[in-house]
């Protein structure tokens, strides 16, 4: 007895017709999809020597890595799957964080939209005062967050056009559970060319604790705004010279519904001068603020003592620093820096070693159905 006769008796003529149609259907067309295995990493040693009036001295040694496979099914789309790992020297755990990398990246070299795991290295500028999450000013995001909170997940929109550069993001850090409120931070950092070397800059950042499913803990908001005027370009024998003036406003609300804990409103001026040549960079920062507080900001700039009480006077802060950037091999950068800090009438110093790695370990193609 033939096979189609057996199938007819077991399943009926309709099942036979379905199997025959399936077997005779043409195979789907395939395309060659570029695939690469990539490694990004950072190795850091950061030491600060402060007296603790506003910010305590701290030593941070560690590293984080991102190992992922990137698929590029089209010129304007990429998908990444991999693993993020972070280690802190002196920790009781060999790996402090191990989290998945799952990213959808859409767009062109001039504009990208990212959903999923964000890239902590995009963008990152040269200099310890500019190595902050998304290039935020230190009063809005203390620099060490670039090390300690390197893993971010959410959405991001990057623009790199002729006249405008912008990074807008939302990082969802904690979901709302019975144990705690949700936590997220969102912001935008950008600049638009006015003409020649003159730019109009802008920064906005918010840290929010909330959520409606569970009500464990207060609902809080901490916002900071910073419009600016920037002049930047080659000057004399310098590769790059810049002068930046930011006018900042902050609204810090520790508990949205507490009548006895009102919103603290503050303002400040941030000035930064910098010069770069042959891998060297020097910078000078001057700050003057009143009642300025932001949850993620560097405490040296803020109007809150380390014990939590407020300082309603005028805060002054300044620093001067020098940094050296070296590229000993393709895909490898090493930065060393030293700074002197003046916190009101007190002084401190800090230094940092930072190495970053960006390696493409393997390239190939796979066949994928269209």
C-alpha positions as CSV (number, residue, x, y, z in Angstrom):
1,X,0.0,0.0,0.0
2,X,1.4,3.4,-1.0
3,X,2.1,6.1,1.6
4,X,-0.7,8.5,0.4
5,X,-3.2,5.6,0.6
6,X,-2.2,4.9,4.3
7,X,-2.5,8.7,5.1
8,X,-5.9,8.8,3.4
9,X,-7.2,5.9,5.6
10,X,-5.7,7.4,8.9
11,X,-6.4,11.1,8.5
12,X,-8.8,11.5,5.5
13,X,-8.3,13.2,2.2
14,X,-8.1,16.7,3.5
15,X,-5.1,16.0,5.7
16,X,-3.3,14.4,2.7
17,X,-3.9,17.5,0.6
18,X,-2.5,19.7,3.4
19,X,0.6,17.6,3.7
20,X,1.2,17.5,0.0
21,X,0.7,21.3,-0.3
22,X,3.2,21.8,2.6
23,X,5.8,19.6,1.0
24,X,5.4,21.1,-2.4
25,X,5.5,24.7,-1.2
26,X,8.6,26.6,-2.3
27,X,11.3,27.2,0.3
28,X,11.4,30.8,1.6
29,X,14.0,33.1,0.1
30,X,17.1,33.7,2.2
31,X,19.4,36.6,2.7
32,X,22.9,36.9,4.1
33,X,22.9,38.8,7.4
34,X,26.1,40.2,8.8
35,X,26.9,39.0,12.3
36,X,29.7,40.1,14.7
37,X,30.9,39.2,18.2
38,X,31.9,42.3,20.1
39,X,33.5,43.1,23.4
40,X,33.2,46.5,25.2
41,X,34.8,46.9,28.6
42,X,36.0,49.5,31.1
43,X,38.6,49.2,33.8
44,X,38.6,52.0,36.4
45,X,40.4,53.2,39.5
46,X,39.0,56.3,41.0
47,X,40.1,57.9,44.3
48,X,38.7,61.1,45.9
49,X,40.1,62.7,49.1
50,X,37.4,65.0,50.6
51,X,36.8,65.9,54.2
52,X,33.2,64.7,54.2
53,X,31.4,68.1,54.8
54,X,29.4,67.5,51.7
55,X,30.9,64.5,50.0
56,X,33.0,61.8,51.6
57,X,36.2,60.5,50.1
58,X,35.9,57.2,48.3
59,X,38.0,54.7,46.4
60,X,36.4,52.7,43.6
61,X,38.2,50.0,41.8
62,X,36.6,47.6,39.3
63,X,35.6,46.8,35.8
64,X,32.5,46.1,33.6
65,X,32.2,44.2,30.4
66,X,29.6,43.9,27.6
67,X,30.0,40.7,25.4
68,X,27.3,40.5,22.7
69,X,26.5,39.2,19.3
70,X,25.2,41.9,16.9
71,X,23.0,41.0,13.9
72,X,22.5,43.5,11.1
73,X,19.5,42.4,9.0
74,X,19.5,45.8,7.2
75,X,21.6,48.9,6.9
76,X,19.3,50.8,9.3
77,X,18.7,48.0,11.9
78,X,20.7,46.0,14.4
79,X,19.8,43.5,17.1
80,X,22.1,42.7,20.0
81,X,22.0,39.8,22.4
82,X,24.7,39.3,25.1
83,X,25.7,39.6,28.7
84,X,26.7,42.5,31.0
85,X,29.0,41.8,34.0
86,X,30.4,44.2,36.6
87,X,33.0,43.5,39.3
88,X,34.1,45.7,42.2
89,X,37.5,45.1,43.8
90,X,37.0,44.1,47.4
91,X,33.5,42.8,46.9
92,X,32.4,39.5,48.5
93,X,31.0,38.4,45.2
94,X,33.2,37.6,42.2
95,X,30.5,39.2,39.9
96,X,28.4,42.0,41.5
97,X,26.0,42.2,38.6
98,X,25.3,39.9,35.7
99,X,22.5,41.1,33.4
100,X,21.3,40.4,29.9
101,X,21.9,42.6,26.9
102,X,18.8,42.7,24.6
103,X,18.8,45.7,22.2
104,X,17.0,46.8,19.1
105,X,18.8,49.6,17.4
106,X,17.1,51.4,14.5
107,X,18.3,54.3,12.4
108,X,21.2,55.8,10.4
109,X,24.6,57.2,11.5
110,X,22.9,60.6,11.9
111,X,19.9,59.4,14.0
112,X,19.3,56.3,16.1
113,X,16.5,55.0,18.2
114,X,17.3,52.3,20.8
115,X,15.0,50.1,22.7
116,X,16.2,47.7,25.4
117,X,19.7,47.7,26.9
118,X,21.5,51.1,26.4
119,X,25.2,51.6,25.6
120,X,27.1,53.4,28.4
121,X,29.9,54.4,26.0
122,X,27.6,56.4,23.7
123,X,28.5,59.1,23.9
124,X,31.5,59.6,26.2
125,X,33.8,62.6,26.2
126,X,37.5,63.0,27.1
127,X,38.1,64.3,30.6
128,X,37.1,63.2,34.2
129,X,34.6,66.0,34.6
130,X,32.8,64.9,31.4
131,X,32.7,61.2,32.1
132,X,29.2,61.2,33.4
133,X,26.1,59.3,32.3
134,X,25.0,60.8,28.9
135,X,27.4,63.7,29.3
136,X,25.3,65.4,32.1
137,X,26.9,68.2,34.1
138,X,28.4,66.9,37.4
139,X,25.7,68.8,39.5
140,X,23.1,66.7,37.7
141,X,24.9,63.4,37.7
142,X,28.0,62.6,39.9
143,X,30.7,61.2,37.7
144,X,31.1,57.9,39.6
145,X,27.6,56.9,38.3
146,X,29.3,56.1,35.0
147,X,31.1,53.3,36.8
148,X,28.5,52.2,39.4
149,X,25.4,52.4,37.2
150,X,26.8,51.4,33.9
151,X,23.9,49.1,33.0
152,X,20.9,51.0,31.7
153,X,17.7,49.7,30.1
154,X,15.0,51.7,28.5
155,X,14.8,53.8,25.4
156,X,17.2,56.3,23.8
157,X,17.2,58.7,20.8
158,X,20.6,59.8,19.5
159,X,21.0,62.6,17.0
160,X,24.3,63.5,15.3
161,X,23.6,65.9,12.5
162,X,25.5,68.8,11.0
163,X,23.9,71.5,13.3
164,X,22.6,69.5,16.2
165,X,23.8,66.8,18.5
166,X,21.4,65.3,21.1
167,X,21.0,62.4,23.5
168,X,17.5,61.8,24.9
169,X,16.8,58.7,27.1
170,X,14.7,57.0,29.7
171,X,16.4,54.5,32.0
172,X,13.9,52.3,34.0
173,X,15.9,51.2,37.1
174,X,13.3,49.6,39.4
175,X,9.8,48.3,38.8
176,X,7.0,49.1,41.3
177,X,6.6,46.2,43.8
178,X,5.2,45.7,47.2
179,X,8.7,46.3,48.6
180,X,9.5,49.6,46.9
181,X,8.4,52.3,44.5
182,X,9.4,52.3,40.8
183,X,12.5,54.3,40.0
184,X,13.5,55.9,36.7
185,X,15.6,58.7,35.4
186,X,15.2,60.5,32.1
187,X,16.8,63.4,30.4
188,X,18.1,65.2,27.3
189,X,21.5,66.6,26.6
190,X,22.2,68.5,23.4
191,X,23.6,71.4,21.6
192,X,22.7,73.3,18.4
193,X,25.1,75.3,16.3
194,X,24.2,79.0,16.2
195,X,27.0,80.0,13.8
196,X,30.8,79.3,13.6
197,X,32.1,78.0,16.9
198,X,29.1,79.2,18.9
199,X,26.5,76.7,20.2
200,X,23.3,76.9,22.3
201,X,23.3,74.0,24.7
202,X,20.6,72.4,26.9
203,X,20.4,69.8,29.5
204,X,17.4,68.4,31.4
205,X,17.3,65.6,33.9
206,X,14.7,64.1,36.2
207,X,14.8,61.3,38.8
208,X,11.4,59.9,39.7
209,X,10.2,57.5,42.4
210,X,6.5,56.5,42.0
211,X,4.1,53.9,40.6
212,X,0.4,53.3,41.2
213,X,0.3,49.5,41.8
214,X,2.0,49.7,45.2
215,X,2.5,52.6,47.6
216,X,5.6,51.6,49.6
217,X,7.6,54.8,50.1
218,X,7.1,58.4,49.0
219,X,6.5,59.7,45.5
220,X,9.4,62.0,44.7
221,X,10.7,64.1,41.9
222,X,14.1,65.7,41.4
223,X,14.5,67.9,38.3
224,X,17.3,69.9,36.9
225,X,17.5,72.3,33.9
226,X,20.6,73.8,32.4
227,X,20.5,76.0,29.2
228,X,24.0,77.2,28.1
229,X,26.1,79.1,25.7
230,X,29.2,77.3,24.4
231,X,32.1,78.5,22.3
232,X,34.3,75.7,21.0
233,X,36.9,75.3,18.3
234,X,40.6,75.2,17.4
235,X,42.5,78.1,18.8
236,X,46.2,79.0,18.1
237,X,48.3,75.8,18.6
238,X,45.5,74.1,20.5
239,X,43.5,71.2,19.0
240,X,40.4,72.4,20.8
241,X,39.5,75.2,23.2
242,X,36.1,75.7,24.8
243,X,34.2,78.0,27.1
244,X,30.8,77.0,28.5
245,X,28.4,79.0,30.7
246,X,25.4,77.1,32.1
247,X,22.5,78.7,34.1
248,X,20.9,76.0,36.2
249,X,17.6,75.6,38.0
250,X,16.6,72.7,40.3
251,X,13.4,71.5,41.8
252,X,13.8,68.8,44.4
253,X,10.6,67.3,45.9
254,X,11.4,64.5,48.4
255,X,7.7,63.7,49.0
256,X,5.1,64.9,46.6
257,X,2.2,64.6,49.1
258,X,3.9,65.7,52.3
259,X,2.8,69.2,53.4
260,X,5.8,69.6,55.8
261,X,8.4,68.6,53.1
262,X,7.9,71.2,50.3
263,X,9.8,71.5,47.1
264,X,13.2,73.0,47.4
265,X,13.9,75.3,44.5
266,X,17.5,76.4,43.7
267,X,19.6,78.0,41.0
268,X,23.3,78.2,40.1
269,X,25.8,79.2,37.5
270,X,28.4,76.7,36.1
271,X,31.4,77.9,34.1
272,X,33.9,75.5,32.5
273,X,37.0,76.4,30.5
274,X,39.0,73.7,28.7
275,X,41.9,73.2,26.3
276,X,43.1,70.1,24.4
277,X,46.3,69.4,22.5
278,X,48.2,66.3,21.6
279,X,46.2,64.0,23.9
280,X,46.4,66.4,26.9
281,X,43.4,68.3,28.3
282,X,43.3,70.9,31.0
283,X,40.1,72.3,32.5
284,X,38.8,74.8,35.1
285,X,35.3,74.7,36.7
286,X,33.7,77.5,38.7
287,X,30.3,77.1,40.4
288,X,28.1,79.3,42.5
289,X,24.7,78.0,43.7
290,X,21.9,78.7,46.2
291,X,19.6,75.9,47.5
292,X,20.6,73.7,44.5
293,X,19.8,70.1,45.1
294,X,19.4,67.1,42.7
295,X,19.2,63.5,43.6
296,X,21.9,62.2,41.2
297,X,24.1,65.3,41.5
298,X,27.7,65.5,42.9
299,X,27.3,66.5,46.6
300,X,30.2,68.9,46.3
301,X,27.9,71.2,44.2
302,X,24.8,70.7,46.2
303,X,23.2,72.6,49.2
304,X,22.9,69.6,51.5
305,X,25.5,68.5,54.1
306,X,26.6,64.9,54.2
307,X,24.3,64.3,57.3
308,X,21.3,65.3,55.2
309,X,20.6,68.8,56.6
310,X,20.2,71.7,54.2
311,X,22.7,74.5,53.7
312,X,20.7,77.6,52.8
313,X,23.7,79.8,52.2
314,X,25.5,80.4,48.9
315,X,27.6,77.4,47.8
316,X,30.9,77.9,45.9
317,X,32.9,75.1,44.3
318,X,35.8,75.0,41.9
319,X,38.2,72.6,40.5
320,X,41.2,72.5,38.2
321,X,42.4,69.3,36.5
322,X,44.6,67.8,33.9
323,X,44.1,64.6,31.9
324,X,46.1,62.5,29.4
325,X,44.5,60.3,26.8
326,X,46.5,57.5,25.2
327,X,45.6,55.0,22.4
328,X,48.2,52.3,22.7
329,X,46.4,49.9,20.3
330,X,43.3,50.0,18.0
331,X,40.2,49.7,20.1
332,X,42.0,50.6,23.4
333,X,42.0,53.9,25.2
334,X,43.7,54.8,28.5
335,X,43.0,58.0,30.4
336,X,44.8,59.3,33.5
337,X,43.8,62.4,35.3
338,X,44.4,64.5,38.4
339,X,42.3,67.3,40.0
340,X,42.4,69.8,42.8
341,X,39.0,70.7,44.3
342,X,38.0,73.7,46.3
343,X,34.8,73.1,48.3
344,X,33.8,76.4,49.8
345,X,36.9,77.1,51.9
346,X,38.1,73.5,52.0
347,X,40.4,71.7,49.6
348,X,40.7,68.1,48.3
349,X,42.2,66.2,45.5
350,X,41.4,63.2,43.3
351,X,42.9,61.1,40.6
352,X,41.6,58.5,38.2
353,X,42.8,55.8,35.8
354,X,40.3,54.7,33.2
355,X,40.8,52.1,30.4
356,X,38.2,51.3,27.8
357,X,38.1,48.5,25.2
358,X,36.1,48.2,22.1
359,X,36.9,45.1,20.1
360,X,35.2,43.2,17.2
361,X,36.2,39.7,18.0
362,X,34.6,38.0,14.9
363,X,32.7,38.9,11.8
364,X,30.7,36.6,9.6
365,X,27.3,36.1,7.9
366,X,24.3,33.8,8.5
367,X,21.4,32.9,6.2
368,X,18.0,34.3,7.3
369,X,14.6,34.0,5.8
370,X,13.3,37.1,4.1
